[in-house]
Amino acid sequence: MKIPYRKFSPLKTIDFVKIGLGDNLMAWAGLYALLKYGYSVCAPDCTMYVPKAIAPLASEIFREWDLQVEGASFNDAVEYRSPVLTPQAPTTVQQFKSVYMGNDWWLNWAEAIDRVKTGSYYHQKPMSFRQKVRLQVSETILHGRIDWRSAYPDYIGSRIWSPIARRHDIPQAKFLVMLKNTLEPLRQHVRAYAGNVQFTQKAECIVFPAGKSYQTLPPFFCRQIKDSVPDTALTYILPLGDAWMEKYVAQGLEIGALESVDEILASVLQTKVIVTADSFVSHVAQFLRDDFLLILSRDFRENVVHPGAYPRIVAKHPDCALCEYHSREFHEKCPAGSPHCIAFDESAVLDGCIDELRTLLARNTQR
C-alpha cells in the first residue's frame, strides 16, 4: 500500500486531458492554491496536459511557476514521467503498484461518488472482485475513507488535490481556507486573459442554458424566463449543434453562438448580467465574478461551486438527484426517464430565477 509517511516526490506529469473542461478549471483551482502557498508539489520540469481548447488559459494561470502546459486531445498519447498525477483509475498491475507502493497518483477520483448517484450506469451490473478492491483501496489509501459508500459531494478541486494536501500535513479545513484565499489572485489572471480577447457582441443579459447533460434549462423554461422580463433583450448562447437547438428556436428565443473558449471568457467578463446552468460556463463565471445567476438541478453546490465563490444560486434537487451524467446527444431521456430535468417543472424554481434575474438587472441598471 502507499506508505503514508513516505517522503513526497514532486510531480513530473499531471494529466487532465480526459476530464471535462469544467472539471479542469476546478482541478486547476486546487493546484493553484497549493502552489500559491508555496508547496513544492511540482518538479521544475513538470508538464501538465490539458484539453487543447483551454491550454492557453492554463498557461496564463500558472505562468508564475513556469509550469509547462501542453494541450492535447482526448485520444492523444500523453508521455508519462513519474511521479504522475491523473484523476483516472489504475487499470494495469503496473499502475496499481505505482499508486499503492510507489510515487504515482492514479486517483480514481469519481467512481465512488458516481456509484452513489441515482440512475448511475454503475448500478447496471455488480462490481467484479477486482473493481471492489480497486475502489476500496483507492478510497481508503488515497481519499481517507474507510467505506466508499461514505463518499459525498465536495468541490472537485478539493477532492483531486486533498490526497496531496494530506501528504503535506495540510488538514482538510486548512486546505479549504487555502482555496478560498487564493480565488481572488486566480481571478486576476483569468480577468487579465479575458480582457485581452477581442469581443464585439454586446448584450444586456446572456443566458447559457445548456450543459451536455440534463442539468440543461429546458426550452419551455427559457421562454418563461424571457416572458418575465419583456423589456430586456435576452440572448441565449447554445453550443453549435446542440441536441435541443430546434426546440429552443421553436420557442422564439434569440439564439447566439460563441466559437471559442476565449469568446466565452470575454462575454462572461463584459456582459452586465449572466445566467447559466451547471456547465463549463458556470466554472468560467466563478473564475471571473460573483454577480451572476447559477441554476442547479442535478448536482449540488458543494460539488460544483468553488468554496470562495458566491454566485446567486437557485437550486432544486428532485428525489432522483444526484443523477448520473447522461448526454442529451445520445439519450432522449434522463436517467430517471424524463425528457428534461423535472426540477424545472416546479413553479418555485421559475419564480426564484425570475426574482434573482430582476435583482441582477436592477443592480446593473443602477451602475
Secondary structure in CASP SS format (residue, H / E / C, confidence):
PFRMAT SS
TARGET T0000
AUTHOR 0000-0000-0000
METHOD secondary structure of the structure
MODEL  1
M C 1.00
K C 1.00
I C 1.00
P C 1.00
Y C 1.00
R C 1.00
K C 1.00
F C 1.00
S C 1.00
P C 1.00
L E 1.00
K E 1.00
T E 1.00
I E 1.00
D E 1.00
F C 1.00
V C 1.00
K C 1.00
I C 1.00
G C 1.00
L H 1.00
G H 1.00
D H 1.00
N H 1.00
L H 1.00
M H 1.00
A H 1.00
W H 1.00
A H 1.00
G H 1.00
L H 1.00
Y H 1.00
A H 1.00
L H 1.00
L H 1.00
K H 1.00
Y C 1.00
G C 1.00
Y C 1.00
S C 1.00
V C 1.00
C E 1.00
A E 1.00
P E 1.00
D E 1.00
C E 1.00
T E 1.00
M E 1.00
Y E 1.00
V E 1.00
P E 1.00
K H 1.00
A H 1.00
I H 1.00
A H 1.00
P H 1.00
L H 1.00
A H 1.00
S H 1.00
E H 1.00
I H 1.00
F C 1.00
R H 1.00
E H 1.00
W H 1.00
D C 1.00
L C 1.00
Q E 1.00
V E 1.00
E E 1.00
G E 1.00
A E 1.00
S C 1.00
F C 1.00
N C 1.00
D C 1.00
A C 1.00
V C 1.00
E C 1.00
Y C 1.00
R C 1.00
S C 1.00
P C 1.00
V E 1.00
L E 1.00
T E 1.00
P C 1.00
Q C 1.00
A C 1.00
P C 1.00
T C 1.00
T C 1.00
V H 1.00
Q H 1.00
Q H 1.00
F H 1.00
K H 1.00
S H 1.00
V H 1.00
Y H 1.00
M C 1.00
G C 1.00
N C 1.00
D C 1.00
W E 1.00
W E 1.00
L C 1.00
N C 1.00
W C 1.00
A C 1.00
E H 1.00
A H 1.00
I H 1.00
D H 1.00
R H 1.00
V C 1.00
K C 1.00
T E 1.00
G C 1.00
S C 1.00
Y H 1.00
Y H 1.00
H H 1.00
Q H 1.00
K C 1.00
P C 1.00
M C 1.00
S C 1.00
F H 1.00
R H 1.00
Q H 1.00
K H 1.00
V H 1.00
R H 1.00
L H 1.00
Q H 1.00
V H 1.00
S H 1.00
E H 1.00
T H 1.00
I H 1.00
L H 1.00
H C 1.00
G C 1.00
R C 1.00
I C 1.00
D C 1.00
W H 1.00
R H 1.00
S H 1.00
A C 1.00
Y C 1.00
P C 1.00
D C 1.00
Y C 1.00
I H 1.00
G H 1.00
S H 1.00
R H 1.00
I H 1.00
W H 1.00
S H 1.00
P H 1.00
I H 1.00
A H 1.00
R H 1.00
R H 1.00
H C 1.00
D C 1.00
I C 1.00
P C 1.00
Q H 1.00
A H 1.00
K H 1.00
F H 1.00
L H 1.00
V H 1.00
M H 1.00
L H 1.00
K H 1.00
N H 1.00
T H 1.00
L H 1.00
E H 1.00
P H 1.00
L H 1.00
R H 1.00
Q H 1.00
H H 1.00
V H 1.00
R H 1.00
A H 1.00
Y H 1.00
A H 1.00
G H 1.00
N C 1.00
V C 1.00
Q C 1.00
F C 1.00
T C 1.00
Q C 1.00
K C 1.00
A C 1.00
E C 1.00
C E 1.00
I E 1.00
V E 1.00
F E 1.00
P C 1.00
A C 1.00
G C 1.00
K C 1.00
S C 1.00
Y C 1.00
Q C 1.00
T C 1.00
L C 1.00
P C 1.00
P H 1.00
F H 1.00
F H 1.00
C H 1.00
R H 1.00
Q H 1.00
I H 1.00
K H 1.00
D H 1.00
S H 1.00
V C 1.00
P C 1.00
D C 1.00
T C 1.00
A C 1.00
L E 1.00
T E 1.00
Y E 1.00
I E 1.00
L C 1.00
P C 1.00
L C 1.00
G C 1.00
D C 1.00
A C 1.00
W C 1.00
M H 1.00
E H 1.00
K H 1.00
Y H 1.00
V H 1.00
A H 1.00
Q C 1.00
G C 1.00
L C 1.00
E C 1.00
I E 1.00
G E 1.00
A C 1.00
L C 1.00
E C 1.00
S C 1.00
V H 1.00
D H 1.00
E H 1.00
I H 1.00
L H 1.00
A H 1.00
S H 1.00
V H 1.00
L H 1.00
Q H 1.00
T C 1.00
K C 1.00
V E 1.00
I E 1.00
V E 1.00
T E 1.00
A E 1.00
D C 1.00
S C 1.00
F H 1.00
V H 1.00
S H 1.00
H H 1.00
V H 1.00
A H 1.00
Q H 1.00
F C 1.00
L C 1.00
R C 1.00
D C 1.00
D C 1.00
F C 1.00
L E 1.00
L E 1.00
I E 1.00
L E 1.00
S C 1.00
R C 1.00
D C 1.00
F C 1.00
R H 1.00
E H 1.00
N H 1.00
V H 1.00
V C 1.00
H C 1.00
P C 1.00
G C 1.00
A C 1.00
Y C 1.00
P C 1.00
R E 1.00
I E 1.00
V E 1.00
A E 1.00
K C 1.00
H C 1.00
P C 1.00
D C 1.00
C C 1.00
A C 1.00
L C 1.00
C E 1.00
E C 1.00
Y C 1.00
H C 1.00
S C 1.00
R C 1.00
E C 1.00
F C 1.00
H C 1.00
E C 1.00
K C 1.00
C C 1.00
P C 1.00
A C 1.00
G C 1.00
S C 1.00
P C 1.00
H C 1.00
C C 1.00
I H 1.00
A H 1.00
F H 1.00
D H 1.00
E C 1.00
S H 1.00
A H 1.00
V H 1.00
L H 1.00
D H 1.00
G H 1.00
C H 1.00
I H 1.00
D H 1.00
E H 1.00
L H 1.00
R H 1.00
T H 1.00
L H 1.00
L H 1.00
A H 1.00
R H 1.00
N H 1.00
T H 1.00
Q H 1.00
R C 1.00
END
